[in-house]
Amino acid sequence: MKSFPPPSGGRQALVEHFPNGVLVLFDADLCYRVVGPKTLPFTERKAQDMVGKQLSELFPEETVTELKPKLQATINGSPQSFDIKYMDQIHHIETRPVDIDGEPYGVLVTQEVTDVRKITKELKQQNERLDQFASMVSHDLRNPLGVALGELEEYRETGDDAYLDGVKGALERIEDLIVDLTALAQTSHPSKSFKPVSLSTVAQDAWRMLDTRTASLETQDCTINGNRSQLQALFENLFRNAIGHGGENITVRVGPIEDGFYVEDTGEGIPQENREHVFEHGFTSGYSGNGIGLTIVSRIAADHDLDVSLSESPEGGARFEFS
């Protein structure tokens, strides 16, 4: 085994004062031959205590299992770039193969990037929330906007002021949606201001906001703590999905279950292979849907600390359970 004398001059300064990271030269046996700086910044380990030792002597088994194939690939000539978690921190590692007097070695540089990765993850999640928020607003505003336009047209034709009440109600619904969907997009934590809500009442209000054709709604009353406007948006999206997929003659039922409630229909149901994907943003299986409605349902359920499961109704339609 080749011995390496301590670095001297500029090389020693580089090794001993490597900024915000660790510099290592390792051999084909994955033995650390040169380590710097003198005191490792992440663990306070002494470099001199690591020189001459193999991976298995330096790190726990799970870390060795992750590092070993990467370092071996480096010795075989393939540079590596990867993250690894060690001692509750995330470290980014870069390796390069080197040849010293005809023998293969590897150079390893590692830096602690826990905060950087956390910020990157948060920014990605924020961008995803903003993208979904834009989709949610445009999607859920369609129904009350359509109601307002329809009521306004009736008023113009008849002059009956009663239709203006419908316009007013639809515009108030739009205002509620903007407030609640904005809050929903900004948080992933359940609200602390929930109040008891009659699901039968809010389901019927949601039904009136839709073009339900000849479909029918059956409800059994139950009460849960929640945000009434958000729960109405949940029902509107479930009902729209049921009618869109099941046809205009279906029956939709809402009722209680232990620790929650269900919404089911008598339509054709959702194929087994699609069930694990239906809540993904943008996923659609047809009819003219844009893959946003059930994403909204999932987000509202999560905001209410409710788990959602999807199965079949007795007639073979879709059954969503919230508990």
C-alpha positions as CSV (number, residue, x, y, z in Angstrom):
1,M,0.0,0.0,0.0
2,K,1.4,3.4,-1.0
3,S,2.1,5.7,1.9
4,F,1.3,9.4,1.7
5,P,3.5,11.8,3.6
6,P,1.7,14.8,5.1
7,P,1.0,17.5,2.5
8,S,3.3,20.4,2.5
9,G,3.1,24.1,1.5
10,G,0.1,25.1,-0.5
11,R,-1.3,21.5,-0.6
12,Q,-1.2,21.4,3.2
13,A,-3.0,24.8,3.4
14,L,-5.7,23.5,1.0
15,V,-6.3,20.2,2.9
16,E,-6.2,21.7,6.4
17,H,-8.4,24.8,5.6
18,F,-10.8,23.4,3.0
19,P,-13.8,25.7,3.3
20,N,-17.2,24.4,4.5
21,G,-16.5,20.8,3.6
22,V,-14.3,17.8,3.7
23,L,-11.6,16.7,1.2
24,V,-10.6,13.1,1.0
25,L,-8.2,11.0,-1.0
26,F,-9.1,7.3,-0.9
27,D,-7.6,4.2,-2.4
28,A,-8.9,1.1,-4.2
29,D,-9.5,-0.6,-0.8
30,L,-11.7,2.4,0.1
31,C,-9.3,3.4,2.7
32,Y,-8.9,7.1,3.5
33,R,-5.3,8.1,2.7
34,V,-5.6,11.9,3.1
35,V,-8.3,13.8,5.0
36,G,-8.8,17.5,5.6
37,P,-9.4,19.9,7.3
38,K,-7.8,19.1,10.6
39,T,-11.2,19.1,12.3
40,L,-14.2,18.1,10.2
41,P,-16.8,20.9,10.3
42,F,-19.9,18.7,10.5
43,T,-18.9,16.2,13.1
44,E,-15.9,17.7,14.9
45,R,-14.0,14.5,14.2
46,K,-10.2,14.8,13.9
47,A,-8.8,14.2,10.4
48,Q,-5.8,12.4,11.8
49,D,-8.0,9.8,13.4
50,M,-9.6,8.9,10.1
51,V,-6.4,8.5,8.0
52,G,-5.6,4.9,7.2
53,K,-9.1,3.6,8.0
54,Q,-11.6,1.9,5.8
55,L,-15.3,2.9,5.4
56,S,-16.5,0.2,7.7
57,E,-14.2,1.6,10.5
58,L,-15.5,5.1,10.0
59,F,-19.2,5.0,9.4
60,P,-22.3,2.9,10.5
61,E,-23.3,0.1,8.3
62,E,-26.2,1.9,6.6
63,T,-23.9,4.7,5.6
64,V,-21.3,2.3,4.3
65,T,-23.9,0.4,2.3
66,E,-24.8,3.7,0.5
67,L,-21.2,5.0,0.1
68,K,-19.4,1.9,-0.9
69,P,-20.8,1.4,-4.5
70,K,-20.3,5.1,-5.2
71,L,-16.7,5.1,-4.2
72,Q,-16.0,1.8,-6.0
73,A,-17.5,3.3,-9.2
74,T,-15.2,6.2,-8.8
75,I,-12.1,3.9,-8.5
76,N,-13.4,2.2,-11.7
77,G,-13.3,5.6,-13.5
78,S,-16.9,7.0,-13.1
79,P,-17.3,10.4,-11.3
80,Q,-20.2,10.5,-8.8
81,S,-22.5,13.2,-7.6
82,F,-25.1,12.4,-4.9
83,D,-26.7,13.4,-1.6
84,I,-26.4,11.3,1.5
85,K,-28.0,11.6,4.9
86,Y,-25.6,11.3,7.9
87,M,-26.2,12.2,11.5
88,D,-29.5,14.0,10.6
89,Q,-27.8,16.2,8.1
90,I,-27.8,16.1,4.3
91,H,-24.4,16.1,2.6
92,H,-23.7,16.5,-1.1
93,I,-20.7,14.5,-2.3
94,E,-18.7,14.8,-5.5
95,T,-16.0,12.3,-6.5
96,R,-13.5,12.1,-9.2
97,P,-11.1,9.2,-10.2
98,V,-7.4,10.0,-10.2
99,D,-4.3,8.1,-11.2
100,I,-1.2,8.3,-8.9
101,D,1.9,6.5,-10.1
102,G,-0.3,4.1,-12.2
103,E,-2.6,3.2,-9.3
104,P,-6.3,4.2,-9.1
105,Y,-7.5,6.5,-6.4
106,G,-10.5,8.7,-5.8
107,V,-10.9,12.3,-4.6
108,L,-14.0,13.0,-2.6
109,V,-15.4,16.4,-1.6
110,T,-18.4,16.7,0.6
111,Q,-20.4,19.7,1.8
112,E,-23.3,20.0,4.2
113,V,-26.4,21.1,2.3
114,T,-29.3,20.5,4.7
115,D,-30.6,24.1,4.7
116,V,-30.1,24.4,0.9
117,R,-32.1,21.2,0.2
118,K,-34.9,22.3,2.7
119,I,-35.2,25.7,1.0
120,T,-35.3,24.0,-2.5
121,K,-38.0,21.6,-1.3
122,E,-40.1,24.4,0.2
123,L,-39.8,26.5,-3.0
124,K,-40.8,23.5,-5.1
125,Q,-43.8,22.9,-2.9
126,Q,-44.7,26.6,-3.0
127,N,-44.6,26.7,-6.8
128,E,-46.8,23.6,-6.9
129,R,-49.3,25.2,-4.6
130,L,-49.4,28.3,-6.7
131,D,-49.9,26.3,-9.8
132,Q,-52.7,24.3,-8.2
133,F,-54.3,27.5,-6.8
134,A,-54.5,29.1,-10.2
135,S,-56.2,25.9,-11.5
136,M,-58.5,25.7,-8.5
137,V,-59.8,29.2,-8.8
138,S,-60.5,29.0,-12.5
139,H,-62.1,25.6,-12.1
140,D,-64.4,26.3,-9.1
141,L,-65.4,29.8,-10.2
142,R,-67.1,28.4,-13.3
143,N,-70.2,27.1,-11.6
144,P,-71.3,30.2,-9.6
145,L,-70.3,32.4,-12.6
146,G,-72.5,30.4,-14.9
147,V,-75.4,30.7,-12.4
148,A,-74.9,34.4,-12.2
149,L,-74.9,34.8,-15.9
150,G,-78.0,32.6,-16.2
151,E,-80.0,34.5,-13.6
152,L,-79.0,37.8,-15.1
153,E,-80.2,36.6,-18.5
154,E,-83.5,35.6,-17.0
155,Y,-83.8,39.0,-15.3
156,R,-83.2,40.8,-18.6
157,E,-85.9,38.7,-20.3
158,T,-88.6,38.9,-17.5
159,G,-87.7,42.0,-15.4
160,D,-88.4,39.8,-12.3
161,D,-86.3,41.1,-9.5
162,A,-86.3,37.7,-7.9
163,Y,-83.6,36.6,-10.4
164,L,-81.3,39.3,-9.0
165,D,-81.3,37.4,-5.7
166,G,-79.8,34.5,-7.6
167,V,-77.1,36.8,-9.1
168,K,-76.3,38.1,-5.6
169,G,-76.0,34.6,-4.2
170,A,-73.7,33.4,-7.0
171,L,-71.5,36.5,-6.6
172,E,-71.3,35.9,-2.8
173,R,-70.3,32.3,-3.6
174,I,-67.5,33.6,-5.8
175,E,-66.2,35.8,-3.1
176,D,-66.3,32.9,-0.6
177,L,-64.4,30.7,-3.0
178,I,-61.7,33.3,-3.6
179,V,-61.1,33.7,0.1
180,D,-61.2,30.0,1.0
181,L,-59.2,28.7,-1.9
182,T,-56.6,31.3,-1.3
183,A,-56.3,30.1,2.3
184,L,-56.4,26.5,1.2
185,A,-53.5,27.1,-1.2
186,Q,-51.4,28.8,1.4
187,T,-51.6,26.3,4.2
188,S,-51.3,22.5,4.7
189,H,-52.4,22.7,8.3
190,P,-55.9,22.2,9.6
191,S,-57.8,25.4,10.4
192,K,-58.3,26.2,14.1
193,S,-61.6,28.1,13.4
194,F,-63.8,25.2,12.3
195,K,-67.5,25.2,13.3
196,P,-70.2,22.5,13.3
197,V,-71.5,22.1,9.7
198,S,-74.7,20.2,8.6
199,L,-73.5,18.1,5.7
200,S,-77.0,17.6,4.4
201,T,-77.5,21.4,4.2
202,V,-74.2,22.2,2.6
203,A,-74.5,19.3,0.1
204,Q,-77.9,20.6,-1.0
205,D,-76.5,24.1,-1.4
206,A,-73.7,22.6,-3.5
207,W,-76.2,20.7,-5.6
208,R,-78.1,23.9,-6.4
209,M,-74.9,25.4,-7.8
210,L,-74.6,22.8,-10.5
211,D,-76.3,21.8,-13.7
212,T,-77.5,18.5,-12.3
213,R,-79.6,17.6,-15.4
214,T,-82.0,14.8,-14.2
215,A,-79.7,13.5,-11.6
216,S,-81.0,13.3,-8.0
217,L,-79.5,13.8,-4.6
218,E,-80.3,11.9,-1.4
219,T,-78.9,13.0,2.0
220,Q,-78.8,11.7,5.5
221,D,-77.9,14.5,7.9
222,C,-74.8,14.4,10.0
223,T,-72.6,17.2,11.4
224,I,-68.8,17.6,11.4
225,N,-66.5,20.5,12.4
226,G,-65.2,22.3,9.3
227,N,-65.2,25.3,7.1
228,R,-68.6,25.5,5.5
229,S,-67.5,27.1,2.2
230,Q,-64.7,24.7,1.7
231,L,-66.9,21.8,2.3
232,Q,-69.4,23.1,-0.2
233,A,-66.5,23.3,-2.7
234,L,-65.7,19.7,-1.9
235,F,-69.3,18.6,-2.6
236,E,-69.5,20.7,-5.8
237,N,-66.5,18.9,-7.2
238,L,-67.6,15.5,-6.1
239,F,-71.1,16.0,-7.6
240,R,-69.7,17.5,-10.8
241,N,-67.4,14.5,-11.1
242,A,-70.2,12.0,-10.5
243,I,-72.5,13.6,-13.1
244,G,-69.8,14.0,-15.6
245,H,-68.7,10.3,-15.4
246,G,-72.0,8.7,-14.4
247,G,-74.5,10.4,-16.7
248,E,-77.5,12.6,-16.1
249,N,-79.8,10.0,-14.6
250,I,-77.6,8.9,-11.7
251,T,-78.4,9.2,-8.0
252,V,-75.9,10.7,-5.6
253,R,-76.0,9.9,-1.9
254,V,-74.4,11.6,1.1
255,G,-74.5,10.1,4.5
256,P,-72.6,9.4,7.8
257,I,-70.1,6.8,8.6
258,E,-68.1,6.2,11.8
259,D,-65.9,9.2,12.3
260,G,-66.9,10.9,9.0
261,F,-69.1,10.7,6.0
262,Y,-69.4,9.2,2.5
263,V,-70.4,10.4,-1.0
264,E,-71.4,7.7,-3.5
265,D,-73.3,7.5,-6.8
266,T,-75.0,4.9,-9.0
267,G,-72.9,5.6,-12.0
268,E,-70.3,3.5,-13.7
269,G,-67.6,3.9,-11.1
270,I,-63.9,4.5,-11.4
271,P,-61.7,1.7,-12.8
272,Q,-59.5,0.0,-10.3
273,E,-56.3,0.9,-12.2
274,N,-57.2,4.6,-12.0
275,R,-58.1,4.8,-8.3
276,E,-54.7,5.5,-7.0
277,H,-54.2,8.4,-9.5
278,V,-57.5,10.2,-9.4
279,F,-56.4,12.7,-6.8
280,E,-53.2,13.6,-8.7
281,H,-53.2,17.2,-10.0
282,G,-54.1,17.1,-13.8
283,F,-55.1,13.4,-13.9
284,T,-58.3,12.9,-16.0
285,S,-60.1,9.9,-17.4
286,G,-62.3,11.7,-19.8
287,Y,-65.7,13.3,-20.2
288,S,-64.2,16.9,-20.5
289,G,-62.8,17.1,-17.0
290,N,-59.5,18.8,-16.6
291,G,-58.1,16.7,-13.7
292,I,-58.4,19.4,-11.1
293,G,-61.7,18.7,-9.2
294,L,-60.6,15.7,-7.2
295,T,-57.3,17.4,-6.4
296,I,-59.4,20.2,-4.8
297,V,-61.3,17.5,-2.9
298,S,-58.1,15.9,-1.6
299,R,-56.7,19.3,-0.5
300,I,-59.9,20.3,1.3
301,A,-60.0,16.9,3.0
302,A,-56.4,17.2,4.1
303,D,-57.1,20.7,5.5
304,H,-59.9,19.1,7.6
305,D,-57.6,16.3,8.7
306,L,-59.7,13.8,6.8
307,D,-58.4,10.7,5.1
308,V,-60.1,9.9,1.8
309,S,-60.6,6.4,0.5
310,L,-62.2,5.3,-2.8
311,S,-64.2,2.2,-3.4
312,E,-67.5,1.1,-5.1
313,S,-71.1,1.8,-4.2
314,P,-73.6,-1.1,-4.1
315,E,-74.6,-0.3,-7.7
316,G,-70.9,-0.2,-8.9
317,G,-70.5,3.5,-8.9
318,A,-67.9,5.5,-7.1
319,R,-67.9,5.8,-3.3
320,F,-65.7,8.3,-1.5
321,E,-65.3,7.9,2.3
322,F,-63.9,10.7,4.5
323,S,-62.9,9.8,8.0
